[in-house]
Amino acid sequence: MLYVLLGTALAAYGVVVGGLYVFQRQLLYFPDTRRPELGDLAALGVREITLGTSDGLSLLAWYLPPRYGRPVIAYFHGNGGHLGYRRERLWSFAEHGFGVLMAEYRGYAGNPGVPTETGLLADGAAALDLLAREGIPPDRLVIYGESLGSGVAVALAAQYRIGALILEAPFTSVAEVAQYHYSFIPAAALVRDRFDSLARIGDVKAPILVLHGERDAIVPVRFGRALFDAAPEPKELWLAREAGHEDLVRYGVFEAVLDFLRRRIG
């Protein structure tokens, strides 16, 4: 009887591990596949554009040119929804004259393709290449990564010349966060889309701002602190004591970003 119970338990464990491995991308990416409408953003000058990727995809993105010589923010959002969920952020940046390229990923917002780490990095590269064609100088380019988008942002900032890097609720790697959430299996070894920011952050040659909520239960603040500790100078850490993962705006994150950009970019 004991052997039967052990065998059943091991089989069940194997099913759980196998299921998590097979469906891991469904656990990492939560796209809203509906195409968002610009709505009142169009009155600000925001327009739909198409990003052409190196592997032949045409992706929807939103672009607002800068005013008064202000910097341009290349914004890479988190793993859920689509760029339309971040319209209030775009509006806030626009009110201060910033240009914004709200990039969108494959598989999101009606875009073709399936999200993977390789694919998202190609999508991010397409966004920065478009800004280069628009004539945006590297020292006026700010890369902003939110949650999963921080993995895209760090990888790009390690390869491109930029003016600043902003990371909201970032992590060291998806593998380490997965191990935290699934401590009962060897999750870190099973992860395919790793977004290893810890291995790349040292190659960033621009001022870095790390923003995190101290009550973040999705990406606990210790991951943001570890990434900050590994980052080269100049760098700044901003923490919100009461904030979680998705409510940093309520606790002044936008004001912290504006202050950082005024001092670091001008």
C-alpha positions in Angstrom: 0.0 0.0 0.0 2.8 2.4 0.8 4.4 1.8 -2.5 1.1 2.4 -4.3 0.7 5.7 -2.4 4.2 6.8 -3.2 3.8 5.9 -6.8 0.5 7.8 -7.0 2.1 10.9 -5.4 5.1 10.8 -7.7 2.8 10.4 -10.7 0.7 13.3 -9.6 3.8 15.4 -9.0 5.1 14.5 -12.5 1.8 15.6 -14.0 2.0 19.0 -12.2 5.6 19.6 -13.3 4.9 18.5 -16.8 1.8 20.7 -17.0 3.6 23.7 -15.7 6.4 23.2 -18.2 4.1 22.7 -21.2 1.9 25.6 -20.4 4.5 28.0 -18.9 4.0 30.6 -21.6 0.3 30.7 -20.8 1.3 31.4 -17.2 3.7 34.2 -18.2 1.8 36.1 -21.0 -1.7 37.4 -20.6 -2.5 39.3 -23.8 -5.7 41.1 -24.5 -5.9 40.4 -28.2 -8.5 43.1 -29.0 -7.2 46.1 -31.0 -7.5 49.2 -28.7 -8.8 52.5 -30.0 -6.9 55.8 -29.6 -10.0 57.7 -28.5 -9.2 61.0 -26.9 -5.5 60.4 -27.2 -5.7 61.4 -30.9 -6.5 65.0 -29.8 -3.1 65.1 -28.1 -1.3 64.1 -31.4 -0.9 60.4 -30.6 -1.1 58.3 -33.8 -1.1 54.7 -34.6 2.1 53.5 -36.3 3.4 50.1 -37.6 6.6 48.6 -36.3 8.3 46.2 -38.7 10.3 43.5 -36.9 13.4 41.6 -38.1 11.4 38.5 -38.5 8.8 40.0 -40.7 5.9 41.0 -38.4 4.0 44.3 -38.6 3.0 45.5 -35.1 0.6 48.2 -34.0 2.1 50.8 -31.7 1.2 54.3 -30.5 3.5 57.2 -31.0 3.5 60.8 -29.8 6.3 63.1 -31.0 8.0 65.2 -28.3 7.4 68.9 -27.8 9.8 71.6 -26.9 12.8 69.4 -27.4 11.7 67.1 -24.6 12.9 63.4 -24.4 11.1 60.5 -25.9 10.0 57.6 -23.7 10.0 54.2 -25.2 7.5 52.4 -23.0 7.4 48.6 -22.6 4.4 47.4 -20.6 3.9 44.3 -18.4 2.6 40.9 -19.3 -1.1 41.6 -19.1 -3.6 43.5 -21.3 -2.3 45.7 -24.1 -1.0 49.2 -24.6 -4.5 50.7 -24.2 -4.5 49.8 -20.5 -1.7 52.3 -20.1 -3.4 55.2 -21.8 -3.5 57.3 -18.6 0.3 57.1 -18.3 0.7 58.2 -21.9 -1.6 61.1 -21.2 0.4 62.1 -18.2 3.7 62.1 -20.1 2.1 64.0 -23.0 0.9 66.8 -20.6 4.5 67.4 -19.8 5.6 67.5 -23.4 7.4 64.2 -23.5 7.3 62.1 -26.6 6.1 58.6 -26.1 6.4 55.4 -28.1 4.0 53.0 -26.5 5.4 49.8 -28.0 3.2 46.7 -28.4 4.2 43.1 -28.5 3.4 40.3 -30.9 0.2 38.5 -29.9 -1.1 41.6 -28.1 -3.7 44.1 -29.2 -4.5 42.3 -32.4 -0.9 42.0 -33.5 0.2 38.8 -35.3 2.6 36.3 -33.7 3.0 34.5 -30.4 4.8 36.1 -27.4 8.2 34.7 -26.5 11.3 36.2 -25.0 13.1 36.2 -28.4 10.0 37.7 -30.0 9.5 40.5 -27.5 13.2 41.5 -27.7 12.8 41.7 -31.5 9.7 43.8 -31.0 11.6 46.2 -28.7 14.4 46.5 -31.1 11.9 47.4 -33.9 10.6 50.2 -31.6 14.1 51.7 -31.0 15.0 51.4 -34.6 11.9 53.4 -35.5 12.9 56.2 -33.1 16.3 56.3 -34.6 14.7 56.8 -38.0 12.6 59.5 -36.5 15.9 61.3 -35.6 15.6 61.0 -31.9 19.2 61.4 -30.5 20.3 58.6 -28.1 20.8 61.1 -25.2 17.1 62.1 -25.5 15.8 58.6 -25.5 14.5 57.1 -22.2 13.6 53.4 -22.0 10.8 52.6 -19.5 10.1 49.0 -18.6 7.1 48.0 -16.5 7.1 44.6 -14.7 7.8 42.0 -17.5 8.6 45.0 -19.7 11.6 45.6 -17.5 13.2 42.5 -18.9 12.8 43.9 -22.4 14.0 47.3 -21.3 17.2 46.0 -19.6 18.1 43.9 -22.6 17.7 46.8 -25.0 19.5 49.3 -22.7 22.4 47.0 -22.6 22.7 47.1 -26.4 21.7 50.6 -27.3 23.0 54.1 -26.4 20.3 55.8 -24.4 19.8 58.8 -22.1 18.2 56.9 -19.1 16.6 53.6 -18.1 13.5 53.5 -15.8 12.4 50.1 -14.3 9.1 49.8 -12.5 8.6 46.6 -10.4 11.6 44.9 -12.1 13.0 41.4 -11.4 16.4 39.7 -11.6 15.1 37.0 -13.9 11.8 35.3 -14.7 13.4 32.1 -13.6 14.1 33.4 -10.1 10.5 34.8 -9.7 9.1 31.5 -11.0 11.1 29.6 -8.4 9.7 31.9 -5.7 6.1 31.3 -6.7 6.6 27.5 -7.4 9.0 26.5 -4.7 7.7 22.9 -4.7 9.2 22.2 -8.1 12.5 23.0 -9.9 10.8 25.9 -11.6 14.0 27.9 -12.4 15.4 25.0 -14.4 12.2 24.6 -16.5 11.8 28.2 -17.5 12.4 28.9 -21.2 11.7 32.7 -21.4 14.2 33.7 -18.7 14.6 37.5 -19.3 17.8 37.4 -17.2 18.1 41.1 -16.3 20.7 40.4 -13.6 23.1 39.2 -16.2 22.6 42.2 -18.5 22.2 45.2 -16.1 25.9 45.7 -15.8 26.2 46.6 -19.5 23.8 49.5 -19.2 25.7 52.8 -19.6 23.0 55.3 -18.6 21.4 56.6 -15.4 19.0 54.0 -13.9 15.9 54.5 -11.8 14.4 51.5 -10.1 10.8 51.9 -8.7 9.2 49.3 -6.5 6.3 48.8 -4.1 7.4 47.3 -0.8 4.1 45.3 -0.6 4.5 43.8 -4.1 3.4 40.1 -3.8 3.9 39.3 -7.5 7.5 40.5 -7.9 8.6 41.0 -4.3 10.7 44.1 -3.6 13.8 41.9 -2.9 14.1 41.2 -6.6 14.1 44.9 -7.4 16.6 45.6 -4.7 18.9 42.8 -6.0 18.7 44.2 -9.5 19.4 47.7 -8.2 22.4 46.5 -6.2 23.9 44.9 -9.3 23.3 48.0 -11.5 26.2 50.3 -12.3 26.2 53.9 -11.2 24.6 56.4 -11.6 21.5 54.8 -10.2 18.6 55.7 -7.9 16.1 53.6 -5.9 12.6 54.8 -5.2 10.4 52.7 -2.9 6.7 53.1 -2.0 6.1 51.5 1.5 2.4 50.9 1.0 2.3 50.0 -2.7 1.9 46.6 -4.3 2.6 45.6 -7.9 0.1 47.5 -9.9 -0.8 50.6 -7.8 2.4 52.6 -7.8 0.7 55.5 -9.5 -1.4 56.0 -6.4 1.8 56.5 -4.3 3.6 59.1 -6.5 5.5 57.0 -9.0 4.8 59.5 -11.8 6.2 62.4 -9.8 9.3 60.4 -9.0 9.8 59.7 -12.7 9.4 63.3 -13.6 11.9 64.4 -10.9 14.4 61.8 -12.2 14.0 62.9 -15.8 14.4 66.6 -15.0 17.6 66.0 -13.1 19.1 63.4 -15.4 17.9 64.4 -18.9 16.7 67.9 -18.6 
